[in-house]
Amino acid sequence: MDQCVKCPESHYANSEKNYCLQKSVSFLAYEEPLGMALTITALCFSVLTALVLIVFVKHRDTPIVKANNQALSYILLLTLFICFLSSLLFIGQPSTITCILQQTIFGILFTVALSTVLAKAITVVIAFRATVPARMVRWLMVSRAPNFIIPICTLIQLIICGIWLVTAPPFIDQDTYAEHGHIIIV
């Protein structure tokens, strides 16, 4: 040609470089092998967690479940169950709503799970230190102070997510250069 024209970002040049072809749009889909594998993994882990939760509820009056801090165990298992299911938001064609939900839901659920583990660990530490009846540690055990860790940590995470969503919310981006002939939606 006398004059060369660059293809737009949504197109790429054919091998002879005499016309532009439309790039195909790609994202992590449920139909792809990786999407299927991740979906099956998330569903298997959520079913496994649900089964453990059912066993805990069924045997709630046994000494092992009672000694394992029933309420915190239920919160942890329920949060892990929802956390595994929330990973399904990362699969499929992205939209503005899923972009927002992916990070915030997973972040909040993960915070609840970690703060529950922290509360369980602190409860164990307090239990082993509460040997003297007059100590403040004993009061912490009786007042269930470690249970306040979960709402406090979750509130901090909610504030951080709120600030993040107001200042720099997530958005759909198209990567046109990473792979030749494809537009990758992230």
N, C-alpha and C positions, 0 to 999 in steps of 0.2 A: 504494500500500500504506500501511497505517497505520504500519508499522514497517519501516524500511530496514535491510537486512542487507548487510554488506560481503562480497564474494566472497573466498574463500580465495586464497592466492597462486598456486595451481595452476589457478585459473579466472579468467575475466573476464566482465564483464556484457555482455549482448547490447545491441543498439542501443536497444531500448525500456526497458532497464534493469529488466526484471521477472524475469529468471532468469540463472543463471551458466552459462557455457559452458567446457568443458575447454580449456585452452591446449595447443597442439601443441608437442612437444619438438623442438628443432632443434639440429643440430651440423654441422660440416663433414664431409659424407658423400662417399664415392667416387662416388656416382651424380649428385651435383650438378655443374653445369658448372665451378665453381671447383675442386672436389675432383678432377674428371677432369683439368683443365688442370694442376693441381699434381702429380698422380700421373704424368701423361705427361712433364712437365718433369723430375721427379726420375728417372724411368726412363731418359729420353733422356740426361741428364747422366751417370748411372751407366754406361750402355752406352758412351758416348763415353770416359769415364775408363777403363773396362775395355779398350777398344780400344787406347788409348794405352799401358796397362800391357802388353798383349799385344805391341805393337810393341817396347816397351823390352825385354821378356824375349826376344823373337825375335832382336833385334839387340844382345844384351848384350855381344858381343865387339867391337863397333865402337868406335872412338875417341870418338865423340860421347857414347855412353851411358856409357862408362868415365869420361870427363872430367866427366860430369854427376853424379858420386857415386852409383853404382848403388844401393847399399843405401838411402840416404836417398830417392832417387827412387821406389824400390819402396814404401817405407813411406808416402810422401806420396800416391802414386797409390792404393794400397790403402785408406788412411784416407779419402781423398776419395770413393772408390767406396762405402764403407760409410756415410759421412756423408750422401751423397745418398739412399741407401736408408733411412737412419734418419729422414729427414724424412717418410716415409710413416707413421710413428707418430703424427704430428700430424693425420692424416686418419682419419675413422671415429669411431664412438661411443667416447667416452672411458671408461676404466675406471681403477681405482686402479693397476693394474700399468702401463698405458700412460702414466699421469701421471708415475709415477716414472721410467720408462724414457725418456720424451721428453727431459727435461731432462738427466738424467745421461749417457745414451749420447751425445747430441749434444754436450754440454759436453766430455766426455772425448775424443771423436773430433776435435772442433774444436781442442782443446788439443794433441793429437798432431800434427795438420796444421800448426798455427802453429809449434809448437816444431821441427818438421822444417824448415820454411822458415827459421826462425831459425838452426838448425844449419847449413843449406846456406849461408846468408849469412855466418855466422861463419867457415866453412871457406874461403870465397872471400877474405874479409878476411885471414885468417891466411896463406893461400897467397901473397898479394901482399906481405905483410910479412916473409915468411921468406926474405929474400935473403941474410942473413948467417948462416953455418952455426952459430955458437955461441950464437945468440940463443934465448931461452926460447920464442919464437914457433915456432921450428922444432920444438922438443920437443912443443909443443901439436899441431902438425900430424902428427907421427909417432905420437903416443900416441892420436890420434883423440878428443881431449877434447871436441870439439863434439858427438860422438855421445851424450855423457852428458846433454846438454840435454834430449833427448826423455824419458828415464825420470824425470829430476828434475822437469820441468814436469808430466808426467803424474801423478807421485806427489803433487805439490802439489794438482793438480786433484782427484784421488781423495780426498784428505784434506778438501778444501773440500766436495765432494759428500757425503762421509760425515757431516761435521758438520751440513750442511744437512738431510740426510735424518733425522738423529737429532733435531735441534732443531725443525725446522718442515717436515715432509714435504709434498709437494704433495697436493692433494686435488681431488675433483670438486666444482665449484660450479655452482649453477643461478642464472642471471640471469633473474629474472622480470619485470624492469621495463624492460629495454632496448628491447624490441619488443613492441608490443601484440598480444596473442593468442598469443604464443610464449614458451616457456621455452628459453633458450639454455644448453646445457651446455658449460662450459669447464673 
